[in-house]
């Protein structure tokens, strides 16, 4: 499930991003995406490819990895994101929901740290 108002468009220096063509209320589910779950051994192989930047650590012990389908891999990062993602390990799903009101035309961001307002520097900001 992806809201019909959600679309992918150029996002300047960030490449592509996810945007909305209408206002979105706080706590609205924006996307519910299935996840392809892979083993730790498969992750070792993926870590040697460009897909490394698009997979999620998966499982309670983060021993596996997951490749989310839908638009999940296109959401850009912000330390104070307007969306958050929740992982459902049992159903192999990732849900994205708005954490505040989002204006029409605004880009939707998630925080790659996992919590929408986690300020811990990420690998690409530490360089």
C-alpha positions as CSV (number, residue, x, y, z in Angstrom):
1,X,0.0,0.0,0.0
2,X,1.3,3.4,-1.0
3,X,-0.9,6.5,-0.7
4,X,-1.9,7.6,-4.2
5,X,-0.6,11.1,-3.5
6,X,3.0,9.8,-3.0
7,X,5.4,10.1,-5.9
8,X,9.1,10.0,-6.7
9,X,10.8,13.1,-8.2
10,X,14.3,14.7,-8.5
11,X,15.5,15.9,-5.1
12,X,18.5,18.1,-6.0
13,X,21.8,16.9,-4.6
14,X,20.0,13.9,-3.0
15,X,19.2,12.3,-6.3
16,X,15.6,11.2,-6.1
17,X,13.2,11.5,-3.2
18,X,9.7,10.8,-2.2
19,X,7.2,13.6,-2.3
20,X,3.5,14.2,-1.7
21,X,0.9,15.9,-3.9
22,X,-1.5,16.6,-1.0
23,X,-1.3,17.5,2.7
24,X,-0.8,14.5,5.0
25,X,-2.0,14.5,8.6
26,X,0.2,13.4,11.5
27,X,0.1,9.6,12.2
28,X,-1.1,8.8,8.6
29,X,0.3,5.6,7.2
30,X,2.1,6.6,4.1
31,X,3.3,3.3,2.9
32,X,3.2,-0.4,3.9
33,X,5.9,-2.3,2.0
34,X,6.7,-6.0,1.9
35,X,10.3,-6.9,2.7
36,X,12.5,-9.6,1.1
37,X,14.4,-11.1,4.1
38,X,17.9,-12.5,3.6
39,X,20.3,-14.4,5.7
40,X,23.5,-13.1,7.3
41,X,25.5,-15.0,4.6
42,X,23.5,-13.3,1.8
43,X,24.1,-9.9,3.5
44,X,27.8,-10.5,3.3
45,X,27.4,-10.7,-0.5
46,X,25.1,-7.7,-0.7
47,X,27.5,-5.7,1.4
48,X,29.9,-6.0,-1.6
49,X,27.4,-4.3,-4.0
50,X,25.6,-1.0,-4.4
51,X,22.6,-2.6,-2.7
52,X,24.5,-2.3,0.6
53,X,23.2,1.3,0.8
54,X,19.5,0.2,0.4
55,X,19.1,-2.8,2.8
56,X,17.9,-2.7,6.4
57,X,19.3,-4.7,9.3
58,X,16.6,-7.2,10.0
59,X,15.4,-9.2,13.0
60,X,15.4,-8.7,16.7
61,X,19.2,-9.4,16.8
62,X,19.8,-7.7,13.4
63,X,21.3,-10.9,12.2
64,X,19.6,-10.8,8.8
65,X,18.9,-8.1,6.3
66,X,15.9,-6.9,4.4
67,X,15.3,-5.4,1.0
68,X,12.1,-3.3,1.2
69,X,10.0,-3.1,-1.9
70,X,7.8,-0.1,-2.8
71,X,9.4,3.3,-2.4
72,X,11.2,2.6,0.9
73,X,14.7,2.7,-0.6
74,X,14.0,6.1,-2.2
75,X,13.2,8.0,1.0
76,X,16.0,10.4,1.9
77,X,17.5,10.9,5.3
78,X,16.9,13.8,7.7
79,X,17.9,14.0,11.3
80,X,14.5,15.5,12.1
81,X,12.5,13.5,9.7
82,X,8.8,14.1,9.0
83,X,8.1,10.3,8.8
84,X,9.3,7.3,10.7
85,X,9.4,3.6,9.8
86,X,8.4,0.6,11.8
87,X,9.5,-2.9,11.1
88,X,7.2,-5.9,11.5
89,X,9.6,-8.9,11.6
90,X,6.8,-11.4,11.8
91,X,4.9,-10.2,8.7
92,X,8.1,-9.1,6.9
93,X,6.8,-5.5,6.4
94,X,8.0,-1.9,6.8
95,X,5.4,0.8,7.6
96,X,6.1,4.4,7.0
97,X,4.0,7.0,8.8
98,X,3.9,10.7,9.2
99,X,5.2,12.0,12.6
100,X,3.9,15.5,11.9
101,X,1.7,17.4,9.5
102,X,3.3,17.3,6.0
103,X,2.5,20.0,3.4
104,X,1.6,19.3,-0.2
105,X,4.7,19.3,-2.3
106,X,7.0,18.5,0.6
107,X,9.6,15.8,0.5
108,X,9.1,12.9,2.9
109,X,12.1,12.0,4.9
110,X,13.0,9.2,7.3
111,X,15.9,9.1,9.8
112,X,18.2,6.3,8.8
113,X,19.2,5.9,12.5
114,X,15.7,4.3,13.1
115,X,14.2,7.0,15.3
116,X,12.8,10.0,13.5
117,X,14.7,12.5,15.7
118,X,18.0,10.6,16.4
119,X,20.9,13.0,15.9
120,X,23.7,10.3,15.9
121,X,25.9,11.1,12.9
122,X,25.6,8.6,10.0
123,X,28.5,7.2,8.1
124,X,28.1,9.6,5.2
125,X,28.2,12.7,7.5
126,X,31.2,11.4,9.4
127,X,33.4,11.5,6.3
